[in-house]
Amino acid sequence: MRFTALIAATMALAGFAAAQCPAGATANCKPGFNYCASTLNQLGDADSAIREALRAADYNSIRVNSPGTWNNLVFHCNDDHTLKVETQCESEAWCVDGGVGKNDYCKKSELGGLFGW
């Protein structure tokens, strides 16, 4: 009975330790390419990897935890499938999907602003 309790306690502790580690720090991406957050999330849930890249680049916690603010960022896929912030697009520019086998990139809005004014 004590052995079973010891195993259960060890498994619970291991589960707690795993929950404390950033388990989702990798993305489903091709190393060497640049990606928009939306493209990364179309390939699989990349929010954890994106958040890790934002933290590493010293973005504030509001930006890290607000996926709606990631549209003007381009992320680079490293050899280990982790991400780094490659660039933040200039004012009135957004990250655009470059297509299969091509890098995503920043492009200014042809509408002249968020609402076309």
N, CA, C and O atoms as CSV, one atom per row, in Angstrom:
chain,resi,resn,atom,element,x,y,z
A,1,MET,N,N,0.820,-1.189,0.000
A,1,MET,CA,C,0.000,0.000,0.000
A,1,MET,C,C,0.864,1.253,0.000
A,1,MET,O,O,0.557,2.218,-0.699
A,2,ARG,N,N,1.943,1.244,0.780
A,2,ARG,CA,C,2.821,2.414,0.834
A,2,ARG,C,C,3.518,2.626,-0.505
A,2,ARG,O,O,3.706,3.764,-0.936
A,3,PHE,N,N,3.897,1.544,-1.158
A,3,PHE,CA,C,4.555,1.641,-2.455
A,3,PHE,C,C,3.640,2.311,-3.483
A,3,PHE,O,O,4.092,3.138,-4.275
A,4,THR,N,N,2.363,1.955,-3.470
A,4,THR,CA,C,1.380,2.553,-4.375
A,4,THR,C,C,1.233,4.039,-4.088
A,4,THR,O,O,1.144,4.837,-5.021
A,5,ALA,N,N,1.205,4.422,-2.836
A,5,ALA,CA,C,1.096,5.832,-2.460
A,5,ALA,C,C,2.327,6.602,-2.923
A,5,ALA,O,O,2.219,7.737,-3.388
A,6,LEU,N,N,3.506,5.974,-2.792
A,6,LEU,CA,C,4.740,6.609,-3.235
A,6,LEU,C,C,4.724,6.836,-4.744
A,6,LEU,O,O,5.130,7.898,-5.217
A,7,ILE,N,N,4.262,5.855,-5.490
A,7,ILE,CA,C,4.166,5.993,-6.953
A,7,ILE,C,C,3.183,7.105,-7.312
A,7,ILE,O,O,3.471,7.929,-8.181
A,8,ALA,N,N,2.033,7.135,-6.655
A,8,ALA,CA,C,1.031,8.167,-6.935
A,8,ALA,C,C,1.577,9.554,-6.633
A,8,ALA,O,O,1.354,10.489,-7.402
A,9,ALA,N,N,2.289,9.698,-5.520
A,9,ALA,CA,C,2.860,10.999,-5.151
A,9,ALA,C,C,3.929,11.421,-6.148
A,9,ALA,O,O,4.009,12.594,-6.513
A,10,THR,N,N,4.753,10.469,-6.590
A,10,THR,CA,C,5.801,10.767,-7.576
A,10,THR,C,C,5.193,11.207,-8.899
A,10,THR,O,O,5.678,12.153,-9.520
A,11,MET,N,N,4.148,10.536,-9.332
A,11,MET,CA,C,3.485,10.903,-10.587
A,11,MET,C,C,2.834,12.274,-10.474
A,11,MET,O,O,2.881,13.054,-11.425
A,12,ALA,N,N,2.234,12.581,-9.343
A,12,ALA,CA,C,1.614,13.892,-9.148
A,12,ALA,C,C,2.666,14.981,-9.181
A,12,ALA,O,O,2.447,16.034,-9.780
A,13,LEU,N,N,3.819,14.744,-8.541
A,13,LEU,CA,C,4.903,15.714,-8.538
A,13,LEU,C,C,5.455,15.911,-9.949
A,13,LEU,O,O,5.738,17.039,-10.350
A,14,ALA,N,N,5.607,14.839,-10.691
A,14,ALA,CA,C,6.095,14.939,-12.077
A,14,ALA,C,C,5.117,15.728,-12.941
A,14,ALA,O,O,5.536,16.526,-13.780
A,15,GLY,N,N,3.829,15.513,-12.744
A,15,GLY,CA,C,2.827,16.268,-13.487
A,15,GLY,C,C,2.876,17.735,-13.158
A,15,GLY,O,O,2.721,18.572,-14.047
A,16,PHE,N,N,3.092,18.073,-11.884
A,16,PHE,CA,C,3.201,19.472,-11.466
A,16,PHE,C,C,4.427,20.118,-12.097
A,16,PHE,O,O,4.348,21.242,-12.591
A,17,ALA,N,N,5.562,19.419,-12.085
A,17,ALA,CA,C,6.793,19.956,-12.664
A,17,ALA,C,C,6.633,20.182,-14.164
A,17,ALA,O,O,7.100,21.191,-14.694
A,18,ALA,N,N,5.983,19.257,-14.844
A,18,ALA,CA,C,5.766,19.415,-16.289
A,18,ALA,C,C,4.874,20.606,-16.577
A,18,ALA,O,O,5.067,21.290,-17.582
A,19,ALA,N,N,3.909,20.865,-15.725
A,19,ALA,CA,C,3.012,21.995,-15.933
A,19,ALA,C,C,3.734,23.324,-15.763
A,19,ALA,O,O,3.297,24.340,-16.306
A,20,GLN,N,N,4.836,23.328,-15.014
A,20,GLN,CA,C,5.587,24.554,-14.776
A,20,GLN,C,C,6.549,24.873,-15.925
A,20,GLN,O,O,7.009,26.010,-16.033
A,21,CYS,N,N,6.858,23.917,-16.766
A,21,CYS,CA,C,7.784,24.107,-17.881
A,21,CYS,C,C,7.023,24.532,-19.132
A,21,CYS,O,O,5.885,24.104,-19.328
A,22,PRO,N,N,7.622,25.361,-19.979
A,22,PRO,CA,C,6.956,25.768,-21.212
A,22,PRO,C,C,6.932,24.639,-22.231
A,22,PRO,O,O,7.783,24.578,-23.119
A,23,ALA,N,N,5.972,23.758,-22.105
A,23,ALA,CA,C,5.908,22.571,-22.952
A,23,ALA,C,C,5.601,22.907,-24.398
A,23,ALA,O,O,6.040,22.181,-25.290
A,24,GLY,N,N,4.870,23.972,-24.666
A,24,GLY,CA,C,4.486,24.308,-26.020
A,24,GLY,C,C,5.372,25.352,-26.651
A,24,GLY,O,O,4.874,26.226,-27.360
A,25,ALA,N,N,6.668,25.294,-26.418
A,25,ALA,CA,C,7.581,26.326,-26.897
A,25,ALA,C,C,8.037,26.111,-28.334
A,25,ALA,O,O,8.867,26.874,-28.830
A,26,THR,N,N,7.524,25.108,-29.006
A,26,THR,CA,C,7.899,24.892,-30.403
A,26,THR,C,C,6.678,25.056,-31.299
A,26,THR,O,O,5.536,24.926,-30.859
A,27,ALA,N,N,6.948,25.341,-32.551
A,27,ALA,CA,C,5.879,25.562,-33.525
A,27,ALA,C,C,6.022,24.591,-34.683
A,27,ALA,O,O,7.110,24.077,-34.943
A,28,ASN,N,N,4.927,24.344,-35.371
A,28,ASN,CA,C,4.926,23.519,-36.563
A,28,ASN,C,C,5.318,24.429,-37.728
A,28,ASN,O,O,4.462,24.988,-38.413
A,29,CYS,N,N,6.623,24.565,-37.936
A,29,CYS,CA,C,7.121,25.476,-38.970
A,29,CYS,C,C,8.363,24.871,-39.616
A,29,CYS,O,O,8.973,23.953,-39.067
A,30,LYS,N,N,8.729,25.389,-40.778
A,30,LYS,CA,C,9.918,24.916,-41.477
A,30,LYS,C,C,11.088,25.820,-41.097
A,30,LYS,O,O,11.052,27.021,-41.368
A,31,PRO,N,N,12.128,25.259,-40.470
A,31,PRO,CA,C,13.272,26.075,-40.056
A,31,PRO,C,C,13.838,26.912,-41.194
A,31,PRO,O,O,13.957,26.458,-42.333
A,32,GLY,N,N,14.181,28.145,-40.848
A,32,GLY,CA,C,14.768,29.065,-41.818
A,32,GLY,C,C,13.766,30.002,-42.460
A,32,GLY,O,O,14.160,30.966,-43.117
A,33,PHE,N,N,12.477,29.742,-42.286
A,33,PHE,CA,C,11.447,30.585,-42.894
A,33,PHE,C,C,10.852,31.556,-41.879
A,33,PHE,O,O,10.895,31.332,-40.669
A,34,ASN,N,N,10.297,32.640,-42.411
A,34,ASN,CA,C,9.615,33.649,-41.598
A,34,ASN,C,C,8.111,33.485,-41.739
A,34,ASN,O,O,7.604,33.188,-42.820
A,35,TYR,N,N,7.406,33.684,-40.631
A,35,TYR,CA,C,5.972,33.427,-40.576
A,35,TYR,C,C,5.210,34.523,-39.844
A,35,TYR,O,O,5.719,35.134,-38.904
A,36,CYS,N,N,3.993,34.757,-40.288
A,36,CYS,CA,C,3.029,35.577,-39.547
A,36,CYS,C,C,2.452,34.693,-38.439
A,36,CYS,O,O,2.458,33.468,-38.556
A,37,ALA,N,N,1.959,35.307,-37.377
A,37,ALA,CA,C,1.304,34.544,-36.305
A,37,ALA,C,C,0.116,33.767,-36.858
A,37,ALA,O,O,-0.109,32.619,-36.474
A,38,SER,N,N,-0.642,34.382,-37.754
A,38,SER,CA,C,-1.821,33.705,-38.313
A,38,SER,C,C,-1.417,32.482,-39.136
A,38,SER,O,O,-2.107,31.463,-39.097
A,39,THR,N,N,-0.324,32.562,-39.871
A,39,THR,CA,C,0.153,31.425,-40.651
A,39,THR,C,C,0.599,30.301,-39.721
A,39,THR,O,O,0.287,29.133,-39.956
A,40,LEU,N,N,1.325,30.656,-38.669
A,40,LEU,CA,C,1.771,29.653,-37.699
A,40,LEU,C,C,0.586,28.932,-37.075
A,40,LEU,O,O,0.623,27.715,-36.891
A,41,ASN,N,N,-0.457,29.673,-36.750
A,41,ASN,CA,C,-1.625,29.057,-36.123
A,41,ASN,C,C,-2.453,28.243,-37.108
A,41,ASN,O,O,-3.191,27.350,-36.693
A,42,GLN,N,N,-2.348,28.530,-38.403
A,42,GLN,CA,C,-3.011,27.680,-39.402
A,42,GLN,C,C,-2.303,26.329,-39.510
A,42,GLN,O,O,-2.927,25.318,-39.835
A,43,LEU,N,N,-0.995,26.320,-39.233
A,43,LEU,CA,C,-0.206,25.087,-39.295
A,43,LEU,C,C,-0.362,24.247,-38.031
A,43,LEU,O,O,-0.026,23.063,-38.024
A,44,GLY,N,N,-0.864,24.848,-36.978
A,44,GLY,CA,C,-1.030,24.173,-35.687
A,44,GLY,C,C,-1.038,25.226,-34.600
A,44,GLY,O,O,-0.673,26.374,-34.851
A,45,ASP,N,N,-1.440,24.863,-33.413
A,45,ASP,CA,C,-1.516,25.826,-32.311
A,45,ASP,C,C,-0.108,26.290,-31.944
A,45,ASP,O,O,0.666,25.529,-31.363
A,46,ALA,N,N,0.220,27.526,-32.280
A,46,ALA,CA,C,1.557,28.060,-32.048
A,46,ALA,C,C,1.580,29.149,-30.987
A,46,ALA,O,O,2.617,29.779,-30.784
A,47,ASP,N,N,0.472,29.386,-30.311
A,47,ASP,CA,C,0.411,30.484,-29.339
A,47,ASP,C,C,1.502,30.398,-28.274
A,47,ASP,O,O,2.088,31.421,-27.919
A,48,SER,N,N,1.787,29.214,-27.760
A,48,SER,CA,C,2.820,29.069,-26.724
A,48,SER,C,C,4.186,29.473,-27.264
A,48,SER,O,O,4.931,30.190,-26.595
A,49,ALA,N,N,4.516,29.022,-28.458
A,49,ALA,CA,C,5.810,29.357,-29.063
A,49,ALA,C,C,5.897,30.852,-29.365
A,49,ALA,O,O,6.952,31.463,-29.194
A,50,ILE,N,N,4.791,31.436,-29.811
A,50,ILE,CA,C,4.767,32.871,-30.095
A,50,ILE,C,C,4.965,33.662,-28.804
A,50,ILE,O,O,5.733,34.623,-28.768
A,51,ARG,N,N,4.263,33.249,-27.742
A,51,ARG,CA,C,4.420,33.934,-26.456
A,51,ARG,C,C,5.855,33.849,-25.948
A,51,ARG,O,O,6.387,34.830,-25.429
A,52,GLU,N,N,6.486,32.685,-26.095
A,52,GLU,CA,C,7.884,32.524,-25.673
A,52,GLU,C,C,8.795,33.461,-26.472
A,52,GLU,O,O,9.701,34.072,-25.906
A,53,ALA,N,N,8.563,33.578,-27.773
A,53,ALA,CA,C,9.376,34.472,-28.608
A,53,ALA,C,C,9.183,35.928,-28.194
A,53,ALA,O,O,10.144,36.696,-28.160
A,54,LEU,N,N,7.958,36.305,-27.882
A,54,LEU,CA,C,7.685,37.681,-27.446
A,54,LEU,C,C,8.349,37.976,-26.111
A,54,LEU,O,O,8.914,39.052,-25.920
A,55,ARG,N,N,8.282,37.020,-25.181
A,55,ARG,CA,C,8.952,37.210,-23.882
A,55,ARG,C,C,10.455,37.363,-24.080
A,55,ARG,O,O,11.075,38.237,-23.474
A,56,ALA,N,N,11.048,36.514,-24.931
A,56,ALA,CA,C,12.488,36.571,-25.191
A,56,ALA,C,C,12.895,37.901,-25.815
A,56,ALA,O,O,14.018,38.365,-25.621
A,57,ALA,N,N,11.982,38.513,-26.564
A,57,ALA,CA,C,12.255,39.801,-27.208
A,57,ALA,C,C,11.847,40.978,-26.310
A,57,ALA,O,O,11.839,42.127,-26.752
A,58,ASP,N,N,11.514,40.686,-25.060
A,58,ASP,CA,C,11.172,41.705,-24.056
A,58,ASP,C,C,9.912,42.500,-24.349
A,58,ASP,O,O,9.821,43.672,-23.983
A,59,TYR,N,N,8.936,41.879,-25.006
A,59,TYR,CA,C,7.635,42.529,-25.161
A,59,TYR,C,C,6.914,42.472,-23.818
A,59,TYR,O,O,7.115,41.538,-23.041
A,60,ASN,N,N,6.079,43.465,-23.548
A,60,ASN,CA,C,5.382,43.494,-22.257
A,60,ASN,C,C,4.300,42.423,-22.193
A,60,ASN,O,O,3.871,41.889,-23.216
A,61,SER,N,N,3.868,42.120,-20.974
A,61,SER,CA,C,2.926,41.018,-20.767
A,61,SER,C,C,1.580,41.265,-21.432
A,61,SER,O,O,0.892,40.312,-21.798
A,62,ILE,N,N,1.193,42.520,-21.595
A,62,ILE,CA,C,-0.072,42.812,-22.285
A,62,ILE,C,C,0.026,42.333,-23.731
A,62,ILE,O,O,-0.891,41.679,-24.227
A,63,ARG,N,N,1.117,42.648,-24.405
A,63,ARG,CA,C,1.315,42.223,-25.799
A,63,ARG,C,C,1.455,40.711,-25.892
A,63,ARG,O,O,0.898,40.087,-26.795
A,64,VAL,N,N,2.202,40.118,-24.953
A,64,VAL,CA,C,2.411,38.671,-24.951
A,64,VAL,C,C,1.081,37.930,-24.854
A,64,VAL,O,O,0.896,36.897,-25.497
A,65,ASN,N,N,0.166,38.448,-24.062
A,65,ASN,CA,C,-1.105,37.764,-23.801
A,65,ASN,C,C,-2.267,38.280,-24.638
A,65,ASN,O,O,-3.425,38.014,-24.315
A,66,SER,N,N,-1.976,39.014,-25.707
A,66,SER,CA,C,-3.028,39.567,-26.566
A,66,SER,C,C,-2.808,39.151,-28.014
A,66,SER,O,O,-2.242,39.919,-28.793
A,67,PRO,N,N,-3.245,37.948,-28.391
A,67,PRO,CA,C,-3.029,37.468,-29.764
A,67,PRO,C,C,-3.537,38.419,-30.841
A,67,PRO,O,O,-3.013,38.410,-31.955
A,68,GLY,N,N,-4.524,39.223,-30.547
A,68,GLY,CA,C,-5.031,40.172,-31.532
A,68,GLY,C,C,-4.049,41.270,-31.893
A,68,GLY,O,O,-4.276,42.016,-32.846
A,69,THR,N,N,-2.951,41.380,-31.138
A,69,THR,CA,C,-1.943,42.411,-31.414
A,69,THR,C,C,-0.729,41.867,-32.155
A,69,THR,O,O,0.257,42.583,-32.331
A,70,TRP,N,N,-0.786,40.623,-32.587
A,70,TRP,CA,C,0.366,39.984,-33.223
A,70,TRP,C,C,0.380,40.119,-34.739
A,70,TRP,O,O,1.290,39.600,-35.385
A,71,ASN,N,N,-0.598,40.798,-35.323
A,71,ASN,CA,C,-0.732,40.866,-36.783
A,71,ASN,C,C,0.382,41.632,-37.484
A,71,ASN,O,O,0.567,41.487,-38.692
A,72,ASN,N,N,1.119,42.439,-36.747
A,72,ASN,CA,C,2.181,43.215,-37.387
A,72,ASN,C,C,3.572,42.699,-37.023
A,72,ASN,O,O,4.557,43.435,-37.092
A,73,LEU,N,N,3.637,41.433,-36.637
A,73,LEU,CA,C,4.910,40.822,-36.292
A,73,LEU,C,C,5.244,39.681,-37.246
A,73,LEU,O,O,4.362,38.951,-37.701
A,74,VAL,N,N,6.530,39.543,-37.539
A,74,VAL,CA,C,7.020,38.441,-38.365
A,74,VAL,C,C,7.953,37.616,-37.483
A,74,VAL,O,O,8.851,38.164,-36.843
A,75,PHE,N,N,7.743,36.300,-37.447
A,75,PHE,CA,C,8.524,35.392,-36.617
A,75,PHE,C,C,9.403,34.510,-37.485
A,75,PHE,O,O,8.990,34.064,-38.555
A,76,HIS,N,N,10.619,34.262,-37.015
A,76,HIS,CA,C,11.554,33.378,-37.713
A,76,HIS,C,C,11.525,32.013,-37.045
A,76,HIS,O,O,11.551,31.923,-35.817
A,77,CYS,N,N,11.470,30.951,-37.838
A,77,CYS,CA,C,11.486,29.580,-37.337
A,77,CYS,C,C,12.933,29.106,-37.248
A,77,CYS,O,O,13.622,28.988,-38.262
A,78,ASN,N,N,13.387,28.835,-36.023
A,78,ASN,CA,C,14.753,28.372,-35.785
A,78,ASN,C,C,14.885,26.879,-36.101
A,78,ASN,O,O,13.886,26.190,-36.312
A,79,ASP,N,N,16.118,26.392,-36.131
A,79,ASP,CA,C,16.377,24.978,-36.442
A,79,ASP,C,C,15.670,24.017,-35.492
A,79,ASP,O,O,15.313,22.908,-35.889
A,80,ASP,N,N,15.462,24.433,-34.233
A,80,ASP,CA,C,14.808,23.569,-33.250
A,80,ASP,C,C,13.300,23.819,-33.171
A,80,ASP,O,O,12.644,23.367,-32.232
A,81,HIS,N,N,12.754,24.536,-34.148
A,81,HIS,CA,C,11.327,24.852,-34.250
A,81,HIS,C,C,10.843,25.834,-33.186
A,81,HIS,O,O,9.638,26.005,-33.002
A,82,THR,N,N,11.774,26.479,-32.487
A,82,THR,CA,C,11.392,27.593,-31.637
A,82,THR,C,C,11.282,28.815,-32.538
A,82,THR,O,O,11.728,28.788,-33.685
A,83,LEU,N,N,10.692,29.878,-32.022
A,83,LEU,CA,C,10.508,31.091,-32.813
A,83,LEU,C,C,11.283,32.249,-32.208
A,83,LEU,O,O,11.566,32.267,-31.010
A,84,LYS,N,N,11.621,33.212,-33.053
A,84,LYS,CA,C,12.138,34.491,-32.569
A,84,LYS,C,C,11.425,35.573,-33.358
A,84,LYS,O,O,11.021,35.361,-34.501
A,85,VAL,N,N,11.276,36.731,-32.740
A,85,VAL,CA,C,10.659,37.853,-33.442
A,85,VAL,C,C,11.674,38.349,-34.455
A,85,VAL,O,O,12.760,38.805,-34.096
A,86,GLU,N,N,11.307,38.255,-35.727
A,86,GLU,CA,C,12.187,38.696,-36.810
A,86,GLU,C,C,12.079,40.211,-36.999
A,86,GLU,O,O,13.087,40.912,-37.081
A,87,THR,N,N,10.856,40.693,-37.065
A,87,THR,CA,C,10.645,42.126,-37.251
A,87,THR,C,C,9.239,42.517,-36.826
A,87,THR,O,O,8.322,41.695,-36.804
A,88,GLN,N,N,9.096,43.778,-36.494
A,88,GLN,CA,C,7.777,44.359,-36.258
A,88,GLN,C,C,7.523,45.284,-37.438
A,88,GLN,O,O,8.328,46.170,-37.725
A,89,CYS,N,N,6.409,45.078,-38.118
A,89,CYS,CA,C,6.098,45.860,-39.314
A,89,CYS,C,C,5.928,47.340,-38.956
A,89,CYS,O,O,5.517,47.684,-37.848
A,90,GLU,N,N,6.249,48.187,-39.904
A,90,GLU,CA,C,6.096,49.630,-39.728
A,90,GLU,C,C,4.625,50.007,-39.570
A,90,GLU,O,O,3.731,49.182,-39.760
A,91,SER,N,N,4.401,51.240,-39.228
A,91,SER,CA,C,3.045,51.765,-39.065
A,91,SER,C,C,2.203,51.500,-40.313
A,91,SER,O,O,2.674,51.672,-41.438
A,92,GLU,N,N,0.976,51.088,-40.108
A,92,GLU,CA,C,0.008,50.786,-41.167
A,92,GLU,C,C,0.418,49.612,-42.052
A,92,GLU,O,O,-0.083,49.467,-43.167
A,93,ALA,N,N,1.327,48.775,-41.557
A,93,ALA,CA,C,1.734,47.584,-42.298
A,93,ALA,C,C,1.370,46.355,-41.471
A,93,ALA,O,O,1.331,46.412,-40.242
A,94,TRP,N,N,1.106,45.250,-42.151
A,94,TRP,CA,C,0.709,43.996,-41.514
A,94,TRP,C,C,1.532,42.864,-42.080
A,94,TRP,O,O,2.086,42.970,-43.175
A,95,CYS,N,N,1.610,41.786,-41.336
A,95,CYS,CA,C,2.283,40.596,-41.826
A,95,CYS,C,C,1.374,39.916,-42.838
A,95,CYS,O,O,0.177,39.750,-42.603
A,96,VAL,N,N,1.962,39.522,-43.977
A,96,VAL,CA,C,1.224,38.911,-45.076
A,96,VAL,C,C,1.813,37.536,-45.369
A,96,VAL,O,O,3.032,37.368,-45.388
A,97,ASP,N,N,0.956,36.567,-45.594
A,97,ASP,CA,C,1.373,35.209,-45.942
A,97,ASP,C,C,1.991,35.221,-47.328
A,97,ASP,O,O,1.328,35.588,-48.298
A,98,GLY,N,N,3.263,34.821,-47.433
A,98,GLY,CA,C,3.967,34.818,-48.705
A,98,GLY,C,C,3.633,33.627,-49.595
A,98,GLY,O,O,3.991,33.620,-50.772
A,99,GLY,N,N,2.954,32.625,-49.052
A,99,GLY,CA,C,2.609,31.433,-49.821
A,99,GLY,C,C,3.522,30.267,-49.475
A,99,GLY,O,O,4.530,30.435,-48.789
A,100,VAL,N,N,3.165,29.104,-49.949
A,100,VAL,CA,C,3.900,27.871,-49.652
A,100,VAL,C,C,5.338,27.980,-50.163
A,100,VAL,O,O,5.575,28.346,-51.314
A,101,GLY,N,N,6.289,27.658,-49.289
A,101,GLY,CA,C,7.700,27.678,-49.667
A,101,GLY,C,C,8.306,29.066,-49.752
A,101,GLY,O,O,9.428,29.218,-50.236
A,102,LYS,N,N,7.583,30.090,-49.290
A,102,LYS,CA,C,8.094,31.468,-49.315
A,102,LYS,C,C,7.944,32.084,-47.933
A,102,LYS,O,O,7.112,31.654,-47.134
A,103,ASN,N,N,8.758,33.090,-47.666
A,103,ASN,CA,C,8.683,33.804,-46.400
A,103,ASN,C,C,7.460,34.707,-46.343
A,103,ASN,O,O,7.066,35.299,-47.348
A,104,ASP,N,N,6.863,34.808,-45.160
A,104,ASP,CA,C,5.841,35.825,-44.914
A,104,ASP,C,C,6.575,37.144,-44.725
A,104,ASP,O,O,7.766,37.151,-44.412
A,105,TYR,N,N,5.879,38.260,-44.912
A,105,TYR,CA,C,6.554,39.555,-44.923
A,105,TYR,C,C,5.586,40.666,-44.527
A,105,TYR,O,O,4.377,40.452,-44.439
A,106,CYS,N,N,6.137,41.857,-44.290
A,106,CYS,CA,C,5.330,43.040,-43.971
A,106,CYS,C,C,4.892,43.731,-45.251
A,106,CYS,O,O,5.652,43.832,-46.214
A,107,LYS,N,N,3.653,44.204,-45.244
A,107,LYS,CA,C,3.141,44.943,-46.391
A,107,LYS,C,C,2.237,46.057,-45.879
A,107,LYS,O,O,1.370,45.837,-45.033
A,108,LYS,N,N,2.457,47.258,-46.408
A,108,LYS,CA,C,1.591,48.390,-46.047
A,108,LYS,C,C,0.209,48.181,-46.616
A,108,LYS,O,O,0.036,47.621,-47.698
A,109,SER,N,N,-0.764,48.640,-45.868
A,109,SER,CA,C,-2.148,48.552,-46.326
A,109,SER,C,C,-2.360,49.430,-47.540
A,109,SER,O,O,-1.947,50.589,-47.556
A,110,GLU,N,N,-2.998,48.884,-48.549
A,110,GLU,CA,C,-3.297,49.655,-49.747
A,110,GLU,C,C,-4.471,50.602,-49.501
A,110,GLU,O,O,-4.775,51.465,-50.324
A,111,LEU,N,N,-5.121,50.423,-48.353
A,111,LEU,CA,C,-6.274,51.274,-48.031
A,111,LEU,C,C,-5.854,52.558,-47.334
A,111,LEU,O,O,-6.686,53.433,-47.096
A,112,GLY,N,N,-4.566,52.680,-47.003
A,112,GLY,CA,C,-4.086,53.916,-46.393
A,112,GLY,C,C,-4.370,54.010,-44.905
A,112,GLY,O,O,-4.345,55.109,-44.351
A,113,GLY,N,N,-4.628,52.938,-44.267
A,113,GLY,CA,C,-4.867,52.942,-42.833
A,113,GLY,C,C,-5.802,51.811,-42.464
A,113,GLY,O,O,-6.287,51.080,-43.327
A,114,LEU,N,N,-6.041,51.679,-41.204
A,114,LEU,CA,C,-6.852,50.582,-40.714
A,114,LEU,C,C,-8.255,50.623,-41.281
A,114,LEU,O,O,-8.822,49.574,-41.588
A,115,PHE,N,N,-8.835,51.818,-41.429
A,115,PHE,CA,C,-10.209,51.952,-41.908
A,115,PHE,C,C,-10.276,52.521,-43.323
A,115,PHE,O,O,-11.355,52.860,-43.809
A,116,GLY,N,N,-9.122,52.626,-43.982
A,116,GLY,CA,C,-9.100,53.099,-45.358
A,116,GLY,C,C,-9.194,54.613,-45.491
A,116,GLY,O,O,-9.515,55.126,-46.563
A,117,TRP,N,N,-8.913,55.329,-44.404
A,117,TRP,CA,C,-8.972,56.800,-44.479
A,117,TRP,C,C,-7.648,57.394,-44.855
A,117,TRP,O,O,-7.527,58.614,-44.961
